[in-house]
């Protein structure tokens, strides 16, 4: 401003028409000064226009583009994590909803993404926000820190499902099985009718004629006695879905079209996805129980002749955890839990008394086998096992077949197992069989011939080191090499046999389901072990979400059976000695591709499992 004012004053004092009093030299000097002043005035105007006028306009534009930054600095920096998609590799059809923010104490850089071939999980992004926000499950995680709360980190929220998904099935119990009247087996909270201890084989209390597929109702009734139930899902470490999935499919496996078989599963998923609890983790904190083998829920096609329903192939169900009595080695959304036995104690003392009794029994047989041959299955080794039992002076055989048989009487089965050191447990119609748990309940050391019969199934309930409680004889040793089972068992030192039997007896509480109308005082039963394993699984997933990582590196779902066998801290599954047992069979052999990179047992195995029920109809 100052140059402009001075020039105006200068012009007023020197008029161009005024006669010069000085000579030409002075006049020339004045002209030079005038030019210099004009030049300075020009540059002053130029600089003023650039820095004041234009500069102010640019700042205004910047403020318009970044109002939040110009107003004030945020009070905290938060990490935002996108929700897991329901189905990996599927592009969203609409923009995802706004996500809650996880607040951290100080700004950090987002972690680098972890390579994972089967997950679309995105690492956290830094999001500046003036308001602190958190994941919906942060409150649940923080309950662990409350040392005065005995339920901290253990709360379970139970969905209040419409009765058609559970209780209505029990009211119509005659339709739950084609050959078996399940009405008597759903009494006593799912335990079935009490067993009388006429022959002195059982205890006087806690023994019932329990159906091997009754876990749906037993587990749900046990959940009603769980001490850490909550009506606030934001506190829940996991969310239970009391859907009787096993009873549902049992009604429609024979003589019904796929629409009828799928109906309840589709309705359930639709109901769950509309609930606010689902949005916490898109169902990854949900779990349900089905007391049947996984193959009843894995129909591969829409062909009417194909077996079962497609519950476990539904996108939403792939997010949930389903507890079944036999899981798939090649899929990640199901987990094996024990078949129910006949023993359901109501208090610790009943467990201790039974364990002491099993320790002191005299066992006159080296090994025993209860089962029927499988003449229609050329790969079954049951024929060789039956022959070896018959030809051995130290082996005991209890043959099971159609019609009347001692194999159908719980007292006959348990009496044989109680008098044997080792109990042979080859594959049933599928990988697993209830007999394995009945034998361990009797303190008998199980002998397995395929890792899928126990070792890769019940990883929550059995030790990873299978040699501490069992014997493994590969099927091919019996089938091709004609190995003598008797000679193999006689090679085990007597002291080692004693240690193994003690380990089996110590496992008993973890393998049985306590009476659903009560709860053990200090012992953890199969229900307790399963619930804690689900909680641990969900907790790990939540922590990984916050940290922007996955649980395993380069996870391959087809190798799901390997991951549960990894040691603590291991994040990648490589080659395994049991790979040949779970290799992908050729079309038309043991299974077929499931379209998800895995392999399933043929539907024939699931169909054959129903023959056991047909044989048991006279029980």
Secondary structure as the mmCIF struct_conf table of DSSP 4:
data_model
#
loop_
_struct_conf.conf_type_id
_struct_conf.id
_struct_conf.beg_label_comp_id
_struct_conf.beg_label_asym_id
_struct_conf.beg_label_seq_id
_struct_conf.end_label_comp_id
_struct_conf.end_label_asym_id
_struct_conf.end_label_seq_id
HELX_RH_AL_P HELX_RH_AL_P1 UNK A 2 UNK A 13
BEND BEND1 UNK A 14 UNK A 14
TURN_TY1_P TURN_TY1_P1 UNK A 16 UNK A 17
BEND BEND2 UNK A 18 UNK A 18
HELX_LH_PP_P HELX_LH_PP_P1 UNK A 19 UNK A 20
BEND BEND3 UNK A 21 UNK A 22
HELX_RH_AL_P HELX_RH_AL_P2 UNK A 24 UNK A 48
HELX_RH_PI_P HELX_RH_PI_P1 UNK A 49 UNK A 54
HELX_RH_AL_P HELX_RH_AL_P3 UNK A 55 UNK A 65
HELX_RH_AL_P HELX_RH_AL_P4 UNK A 67 UNK A 71
BEND BEND4 UNK A 75 UNK A 75
STRN STRN1 UNK A 76 UNK A 80
HELX_LH_PP_P HELX_LH_PP_P2 UNK A 82 UNK A 85
BEND BEND5 UNK A 86 UNK A 87
TURN_TY1_P TURN_TY1_P2 UNK A 88 UNK A 89
HELX_LH_PP_P HELX_LH_PP_P3 UNK A 90 UNK A 92
BEND BEND6 UNK A 93 UNK A 94
HELX_LH_PP_P HELX_LH_PP_P4 UNK A 95 UNK A 100
STRN STRN2 UNK A 101 UNK A 103
BEND BEND7 UNK A 105 UNK A 106
HELX_LH_PP_P HELX_LH_PP_P5 UNK A 109 UNK A 115
TURN_TY1_P TURN_TY1_P3 UNK A 117 UNK A 118
HELX_LH_PP_P HELX_LH_PP_P6 UNK A 121 UNK A 124
STRN STRN3 UNK A 125 UNK A 129
BEND BEND8 UNK A 130 UNK A 131
TURN_TY1_P TURN_TY1_P4 UNK A 136 UNK A 137
HELX_RH_AL_P HELX_RH_AL_P5 UNK A 138 UNK A 142
HELX_RH_3T_P HELX_RH_3T_P1 UNK A 143 UNK A 145
TURN_TY1_P TURN_TY1_P5 UNK A 147 UNK A 148
TURN_TY1_P TURN_TY1_P6 UNK A 150 UNK A 154
STRN STRN4 UNK A 156 UNK A 158
HELX_RH_3T_P HELX_RH_3T_P2 UNK A 163 UNK A 165
TURN_TY1_P TURN_TY1_P7 UNK A 166 UNK A 166
HELX_RH_AL_P HELX_RH_AL_P6 UNK A 167 UNK A 171
TURN_TY1_P TURN_TY1_P8 UNK A 172 UNK A 172
HELX_RH_3T_P HELX_RH_3T_P3 UNK A 173 UNK A 175
BEND BEND9 UNK A 176 UNK A 176
BEND BEND10 UNK A 178 UNK A 180
TURN_TY1_P TURN_TY1_P9 UNK A 182 UNK A 183
HELX_RH_3T_P HELX_RH_3T_P4 UNK A 184 UNK A 186
HELX_RH_AL_P HELX_RH_AL_P7 UNK A 187 UNK A 190
TURN_TY1_P TURN_TY1_P10 UNK A 191 UNK A 191
BEND BEND11 UNK A 193 UNK A 193
STRN STRN5 UNK A 194 UNK A 194
HELX_LH_PP_P HELX_LH_PP_P7 UNK A 195 UNK A 196
TURN_TY1_P TURN_TY1_P11 UNK A 198 UNK A 199
BEND BEND12 UNK A 200 UNK A 200
BEND BEND13 UNK A 202 UNK A 202
BEND BEND14 UNK A 204 UNK A 206
STRN STRN6 UNK A 207 UNK A 208
TURN_TY1_P TURN_TY1_P12 UNK A 212 UNK A 213
HELX_RH_AL_P HELX_RH_AL_P8 UNK A 215 UNK A 224
TURN_TY1_P TURN_TY1_P13 UNK A 225 UNK A 225
TURN_TY1_P TURN_TY1_P14 UNK A 227 UNK A 228
STRN STRN7 UNK A 229 UNK A 229
BEND BEND15 UNK A 231 UNK A 231
HELX_RH_3T_P HELX_RH_3T_P5 UNK A 233 UNK A 235
BEND BEND16 UNK A 237 UNK A 237
STRN STRN8 UNK A 238 UNK A 240
HELX_RH_AL_P HELX_RH_AL_P9 UNK A 245 UNK A 252
BEND BEND17 UNK A 253 UNK A 255
HELX_RH_AL_P HELX_RH_AL_P10 UNK A 258 UNK A 273
TURN_TY1_P TURN_TY1_P15 UNK A 274 UNK A 274
BEND BEND18 UNK A 275 UNK A 275
HELX_RH_3T_P HELX_RH_3T_P6 UNK A 276 UNK A 280
TURN_TY1_P TURN_TY1_P16 UNK A 281 UNK A 285
STRN STRN9 UNK A 286 UNK A 293
HELX_RH_3T_P HELX_RH_3T_P7 UNK A 294 UNK A 297
BEND BEND19 UNK A 301 UNK A 302
TURN_TY1_P TURN_TY1_P17 UNK A 304 UNK A 305
BEND BEND20 UNK A 306 UNK A 306
BEND BEND21 UNK A 308 UNK A 308
HELX_RH_3T_P HELX_RH_3T_P8 UNK A 311 UNK A 313
BEND BEND22 UNK A 314 UNK A 314
HELX_RH_AL_P HELX_RH_AL_P11 UNK A 315 UNK A 319
BEND BEND23 UNK A 320 UNK A 320
STRN STRN10 UNK A 321 UNK A 326
TURN_TY1_P TURN_TY1_P18 UNK A 329 UNK A 330
BEND BEND24 UNK A 332 UNK A 333
STRN STRN11 UNK A 334 UNK A 336
HELX_LH_PP_P HELX_LH_PP_P8 UNK A 338 UNK A 340
BEND BEND25 UNK A 342 UNK A 342
STRN STRN12 UNK A 343 UNK A 343
BEND BEND26 UNK A 346 UNK A 347
HELX_RH_AL_P HELX_RH_AL_P12 UNK A 348 UNK A 359
BEND BEND27 UNK A 360 UNK A 360
STRN STRN13 UNK A 365 UNK A 371
TURN_TY1_P TURN_TY1_P19 UNK A 375 UNK A 376
TURN_TY1_P TURN_TY1_P20 UNK A 378 UNK A 379
HELX_RH_AL_P HELX_RH_AL_P13 UNK A 382 UNK A 390
TURN_TY1_P TURN_TY1_P21 UNK A 391 UNK A 391
BEND BEND28 UNK A 393 UNK A 394
STRN STRN14 UNK A 395 UNK A 399
BEND BEND29 UNK A 402 UNK A 404
HELX_RH_3T_P HELX_RH_3T_P9 UNK A 406 UNK A 408
HELX_RH_AL_P HELX_RH_AL_P14 UNK A 410 UNK A 418
TURN_TY1_P TURN_TY1_P22 UNK A 419 UNK A 419
STRN STRN15 UNK A 420 UNK A 425
BEND BEND30 UNK A 429 UNK A 431
TURN_TY1_P TURN_TY1_P23 UNK A 434 UNK A 434
HELX_RH_AL_P HELX_RH_AL_P15 UNK A 435 UNK A 441
TURN_TY1_P TURN_TY1_P24 UNK A 442 UNK A 443
HELX_LH_PP_P HELX_LH_PP_P9 UNK A 444 UNK A 444
STRN STRN16 UNK A 445 UNK A 448
BEND BEND31 UNK A 449 UNK A 450
HELX_RH_3T_P HELX_RH_3T_P10 UNK A 451 UNK A 453
TURN_TY1_P TURN_TY1_P25 UNK A 454 UNK A 457
TURN_TY1_P TURN_TY1_P26 UNK A 459 UNK A 461
BEND BEND32 UNK A 462 UNK A 462
BEND BEND33 UNK A 464 UNK A 464
HELX_RH_3T_P HELX_RH_3T_P11 UNK A 466 UNK A 468
TURN_TY1_P TURN_TY1_P27 UNK A 469 UNK A 469
STRN STRN17 UNK A 470 UNK A 472
HELX_RH_AL_P HELX_RH_AL_P16 UNK A 475 UNK A 479
TURN_TY1_P TURN_TY1_P28 UNK A 480 UNK A 480
BEND BEND34 UNK A 481 UNK A 481
HELX_RH_AL_P HELX_RH_AL_P17 UNK A 485 UNK A 490
TURN_TY1_P TURN_TY1_P29 UNK A 491 UNK A 491
BEND BEND35 UNK A 492 UNK A 492
HELX_RH_AL_P HELX_RH_AL_P18 UNK A 494 UNK A 511
BEND BEND36 UNK A 512 UNK A 512
TURN_TY1_P TURN_TY1_P30 UNK A 516 UNK A 517
BEND BEND37 UNK A 518 UNK A 518
BEND BEND38 UNK A 521 UNK A 522
HELX_RH_AL_P HELX_RH_AL_P19 UNK A 526 UNK A 547
TURN_TY1_P TURN_TY1_P31 UNK A 548 UNK A 548
BEND BEND39 UNK A 551 UNK A 552
TURN_TY1_P TURN_TY1_P32 UNK A 553 UNK A 554
HELX_RH_3T_P HELX_RH_3T_P12 UNK A 557 UNK A 559
HELX_RH_AL_P HELX_RH_AL_P20 UNK A 560 UNK A 563
TURN_TY1_P TURN_TY1_P33 UNK A 564 UNK A 565
BEND BEND40 UNK A 566 UNK A 566
HELX_LH_PP_P HELX_LH_PP_P10 UNK A 567 UNK A 567
TURN_TY1_P TURN_TY1_P34 UNK A 568 UNK A 569
TURN_TY1_P TURN_TY1_P35 UNK A 577 UNK A 578
HELX_RH_3T_P HELX_RH_3T_P13 UNK A 579 UNK A 582
HELX_LH_PP_P HELX_LH_PP_P11 UNK A 583 UNK A 586
TURN_TY1_P TURN_TY1_P36 UNK A 587 UNK A 588
BEND BEND41 UNK A 589 UNK A 590
STRN STRN18 UNK A 591 UNK A 593
BEND BEND42 UNK A 595 UNK A 597
STRN STRN19 UNK A 599 UNK A 601
HELX_RH_AL_P HELX_RH_AL_P21 UNK A 603 UNK A 615
HELX_RH_3T_P HELX_RH_3T_P14 UNK A 616 UNK A 618
#
